[in-house]
């Protein structure tokens, strides 16, 4: 396999899982460089759907040029691929809207009226514009006007044109705040202004007194992205947590606006405790000294080590323990926590939306869903989902008793 093949083989199953975990109205951001961005776009189109592509954002990650590159091109950016529903946009700067002339239509700002097309391409946009009150002819820009003569005539009659005092000036249009849809404008595809990897390193210097993680992102960049995708009660998952910048960003945002955002960090390298979790602790408690001291954000988190895998190939891993297996099976079927056990029904798990769930499993024996087992079922329900190694009931019997048979381990959902 080539380098790209190996990378795709690593990423594909992870992205498939993340797609399952993503909320219906959620957004996923993936930071990537020039080397793999083309390949990543293809697999994300396949997994998340082309119609759910939002943008390929450009992050200016480097402030100073790299003069050591053999191509003599300084790569000063990375990409952030974005899939999901939509982004929020940027809060409109309403303070720029004024009403110095007491216009009854309310606050306004001046907007450009120069076009973008040559006269050959759009001849209807190329004409002399004359102030009907003063007779001043402002000529026509090289790229024409944004509006044809009919629209421009209407704007003039409505008093929406701002006329300069001299022919050398450029007429502009009054853009009224009341005419704009909503209080948000578009989010620029050029992101993270001022949030270079260098500023990410400076954060580490403040926290630890040294840089412990190469090419880190600044928490401000993550705050910017989270703000675009999430409300104040969102759950933010970072499956390649690194130094813990995502948690840092979430904690800062909650402190600033009183939000209740939650974070889930996943890191499989051996620094998950010493760097990732340690950073989160220090952000919560506060870090730095003297004038560089940063007040803690407050909050809390839980730390978990990855346990035994549920399956070894197609065989249940008995080291996990039957109760943990039951918890997993019940949750993947119902998205609910496993209720307390019933001593008189050891294989019964619980009832969810009218269906009773049974996990008929023994470590040292093969279990069979048969008529004998049915006689042990005491819980009354509209339907039954029963896991077992084998089933000797006929299709007619399964249908008669509203039973769905699931074979262990084949039919256990694999996340």
LINGIPE-V642970 format. One record per residue. PHI is phi in whole degrees, -180 to 180 (* if undefined). OMEGA is omega in whole degrees, 0 to 359 (none if undefined). Layout:
phi:PHI omega:OMEGA
phi:PHI omega:OMEGA
This chain:
phi:* omega:176
phi:-79 omega:179
phi:-58 omega:182
phi:-66 omega:179
phi:-61 omega:181
phi:-62 omega:181
phi:-65 omega:179
phi:-66 omega:178
phi:-64 omega:177
phi:-75 omega:187
phi:-79 omega:190
phi:-57 omega:181
phi:-65 omega:178
phi:-68 omega:178
phi:-68 omega:177
phi:-61 omega:179
phi:-67 omega:180
phi:-63 omega:177
phi:-64 omega:177
phi:-67 omega:184
phi:-81 omega:185
phi:-70 omega:177
phi:-63 omega:181
phi:-59 omega:179
phi:-106 omega:184
phi:-86 omega:180
phi:-136 omega:174
phi:-116 omega:175
phi:-113 omega:177
phi:-129 omega:179
phi:-84 omega:186
phi:-155 omega:180
phi:-104 omega:183
phi:-62 omega:189
phi:-65 omega:186
phi:-115 omega:188
phi:-60 omega:181
phi:-64 omega:181
phi:-70 omega:180
phi:-64 omega:179
phi:-57 omega:183
phi:-66 omega:182
phi:-74 omega:177
phi:-73 omega:173
phi:-60 omega:182
phi:-71 omega:186
phi:-80 omega:185
phi:-96 omega:179
phi:94 omega:180
phi:-58 omega:182
phi:-68 omega:180
phi:-98 omega:175
phi:-72 omega:179
phi:-99 omega:184
phi:-169 omega:168
phi:-109 omega:185
phi:-76 omega:180
phi:-116 omega:179
phi:-105 omega:176
phi:-79 omega:189
phi:-87 omega:183
phi:-117 omega:179
phi:-88 omega:182
phi:-101 omega:182
phi:-69 omega:177
phi:-95 omega:183
phi:-89 omega:184
phi:-97 omega:184
phi:-70 omega:184
phi:-67 omega:179
phi:-85 omega:185
phi:64 omega:173
phi:-116 omega:179
phi:-87 omega:180
phi:-81 omega:187
phi:-104 omega:186
phi:-140 omega:166
phi:-132 omega:180
phi:-113 omega:170
phi:-129 omega:178
phi:-79 omega:187
phi:-132 omega:178
phi:-128 omega:178
phi:151 omega:181
phi:-91 omega:177
phi:-161 omega:175
phi:-99 omega:185
phi:-73 omega:187
phi:94 omega:183
phi:-102 omega:179
phi:-60 omega:181
phi:-65 omega:179
phi:-82 omega:186
phi:-70 omega:180
phi:-67 omega:179
phi:-79 omega:179
phi:-91 omega:182
phi:-124 omega:177
phi:-140 omega:185
phi:-68 omega:182
phi:-104 omega:180
phi:54 omega:178
phi:-62 omega:182
phi:-64 omega:179
phi:-84 omega:173
phi:97 omega:183
phi:-59 omega:180
phi:-148 omega:171
phi:-135 omega:182
phi:-84 omega:182
phi:-123 omega:181
phi:-65 omega:176
phi:-119 omega:180
phi:-74 omega:183
phi:-85 omega:183
phi:-132 omega:186
phi:-120 omega:177
phi:-74 omega:181
phi:-67 omega:177
phi:-64 omega:183
phi:-77 omega:182
phi:-135 omega:182
phi:-61 omega:181
phi:-71 omega:179
phi:-98 omega:182
phi:-110 omega:180
phi:-161 omega:177
phi:-73 omega:179
phi:-109 omega:185
phi:-120 omega:176
phi:-73 omega:183
phi:-66 omega:181
phi:-86 omega:184
phi:-107 omega:182
phi:80 omega:179
phi:-68 omega:179
phi:-99 omega:181
phi:-93 omega:178
phi:68 omega:179
phi:-139 omega:179
phi:-67 omega:180
phi:-60 omega:179
phi:-102 omega:177
phi:76 omega:177
phi:-99 omega:179
phi:-80 omega:186
phi:-125 omega:176
phi:-76 omega:186
phi:-62 omega:181
phi:-64 omega:179
phi:-66 omega:180
phi:-63 omega:178
phi:-61 omega:178
phi:-64 omega:179
phi:-61 omega:179
phi:-65 omega:180
phi:-63 omega:180
phi:-81 omega:179
phi:70 omega:183
phi:-99 omega:182
phi:-103 omega:175
phi:-99 omega:186
phi:-97 omega:174
phi:-69 omega:182
phi:-79 omega:184
phi:-125 omega:179
phi:-62 omega:181
phi:-80 omega:180
phi:-76 omega:181
phi:-121 omega:178
phi:-59 omega:178
phi:-131 omega:183
phi:-103 omega:172
phi:-76 omega:176
phi:-105 omega:185
phi:-85 omega:178
phi:-60 omega:183
phi:-66 omega:182
phi:-84 omega:185
phi:-86 omega:181
phi:-86 omega:176
phi:80 omega:183
phi:-103 omega:180
phi:-121 omega:174
phi:-112 omega:182
phi:-65 omega:176
phi:-88 omega:183
phi:-65 omega:177
phi:-76 omega:173
phi:-97 omega:192
phi:-118 omega:170
phi:66 omega:181
phi:-59 omega:180
phi:85 omega:181
phi:-99 omega:182
phi:-81 omega:174
phi:-62 omega:178
phi:-62 omega:179
phi:-72 omega:173
phi:-66 omega:176
phi:-65 omega:179
phi:-63 omega:176
phi:-61 omega:179
phi:-64 omega:178
phi:-61 omega:178
phi:-67 omega:185
phi:-77 omega:187
phi:-114 omega:187
phi:83 omega:178
phi:-159 omega:177
phi:-94 omega:183
phi:-103 omega:186
phi:-140 omega:184
phi:-75 omega:175
phi:50 omega:183
phi:-78 omega:173
phi:-88 omega:176
phi:-81 omega:181
phi:-62 omega:178
phi:-63 omega:178
phi:-64 omega:179
phi:-66 omega:176
phi:-61 omega:180
phi:-61 omega:181
phi:-70 omega:179
phi:-61 omega:179
phi:-60 omega:181
phi:-73 omega:189
phi:-109 omega:195
phi:-128 omega:170
phi:-93 omega:188
phi:-76 omega:179
phi:-115 omega:187
phi:-76 omega:170
phi:-108 omega:183
phi:-112 omega:180
phi:-107 omega:174
phi:-119 omega:186
phi:-86 omega:173
phi:-129 omega:196
phi:-71 omega:179
phi:58 omega:184
phi:-84 omega:177
phi:92 omega:182
phi:-61 omega:181
phi:-62 omega:178
phi:-62 omega:178
phi:-57 omega:181
phi:-64 omega:181
phi:-62 omega:180
phi:-63 omega:177
phi:-62 omega:182
phi:-67 omega:178
phi:-63 omega:179
phi:-65 omega:184
phi:-71 omega:186
phi:-121 omega:179
phi:71 omega:181
phi:-71 omega:181
phi:-123 omega:179
phi:-65 omega:177
phi:-122 omega:179
phi:-122 omega:170
phi:-126 omega:178
phi:-109 omega:176
phi:-123 omega:178
phi:-145 omega:185
phi:-102 omega:177
phi:-81 omega:187
phi:-74 omega:178
phi:-96 omega:181
phi:-56 omega:181
phi:-86 omega:189
phi:-75 omega:180
phi:-115 omega:186
phi:-61 omega:182
phi:-68 omega:181
phi:-64 omega:178
phi:-63 omega:180
phi:-61 omega:178
phi:-57 omega:185
phi:-71 omega:177
phi:-64 omega:180
phi:-66 omega:185
phi:-87 omega:187
phi:107 omega:183
phi:-151 omega:181
phi:85 omega:182
phi:-133 omega:176
phi:59 omega:182
phi:-70 omega:179
phi:-94 omega:182
phi:-66 omega:178
phi:-116 omega:182
phi:-66 omega:180
phi:-66 omega:181
phi:-86 omega:191
phi:76 omega:182
phi:107 omega:180
phi:-160 omega:177
phi:-157 omega:175
phi:-114 omega:181
phi:-115 omega:180
phi:-127 omega:169
phi:-91 omega:178
phi:-65 omega:181
phi:-90 omega:179
phi:-65 omega:175
phi:-68 omega:182
phi:-69 omega:184
phi:-126 omega:167
phi:-109 omega:186
phi:67 omega:179
phi:-105 omega:182
phi:-120 omega:176
phi:-64 omega:177
phi:-84 omega:185
phi:-71 omega:177
phi:-68 omega:179
phi:-67 omega:183
phi:99 omega:185
phi:-61 omega:184
phi:-65 omega:178
phi:-67 omega:177
phi:-63 omega:179
phi:-62 omega:178
phi:-60 omega:181
phi:-64 omega:182
phi:-61 omega:182
phi:-65 omega:181
phi:-68 omega:181
phi:-66 omega:178
phi:-83 omega:190
phi:-118 omega:188
phi:60 omega:180
phi:-129 omega:178
phi:-75 omega:180
phi:-70 omega:178
phi:-68 omega:177
phi:-64 omega:183
phi:-71 omega:176
phi:-107 omega:183
phi:-57 omega:183
phi:-84 omega:175
phi:-135 omega:187
phi:-65 omega:183
phi:-96 omega:180
phi:-76 omega:179
phi:-104 omega:181
phi:170 omega:177
phi:-115 omega:180
phi:-139 omega:179
phi:49 omega:174
phi:84 omega:180
phi:-110 omega:176
phi:-96 omega:184
phi:-111 omega:178
phi:-126 omega:176
phi:-120 omega:186
phi:-91 omega:187
phi:-140 omega:174
phi:-133 omega:182
phi:-60 omega:190
phi:-104 omega:184
phi:-144 omega:175
phi:-91 omega:181
phi:-98 omega:182
phi:-132 omega:173
phi:-80 omega:182
phi:-140 omega:181
phi:-66 omega:179
phi:-60 omega:180
phi:-67 omega:181
phi:-59 omega:179
phi:-67 omega:180
phi:-89 omega:182
phi:-76 omega:184
phi:-110 omega:184
phi:-80 omega:178
phi:-88 omega:180
phi:-153 omega:179
phi:-72 omega:182
phi:-152 omega:183
phi:-135 omega:171
phi:-118 omega:186
phi:-125 omega:175
phi:-93 omega:175
phi:-161 omega:178
phi:-73 omega:183
phi:-135 omega:176
phi:-142 omega:178
phi:-110 omega:176
phi:-74 omega:179
phi:-76 omega:177
phi:-60 omega:180
phi:-64 omega:180
phi:-68 omega:177
phi:-59 omega:180
phi:-69 omega:181
phi:-60 omega:183
phi:-96 omega:178
phi:57 omega:182
phi:-106 omega:169
phi:-104 omega:179
phi:-90 omega:176
phi:-126 omega:185
phi:-83 omega:175
phi:-89 omega:357
phi:-98 omega:189
phi:-52 omega:186
phi:-95 omega:173
phi:-79 omega:182
phi:-62 omega:178
phi:-107 omega:178
phi:-73 omega:none
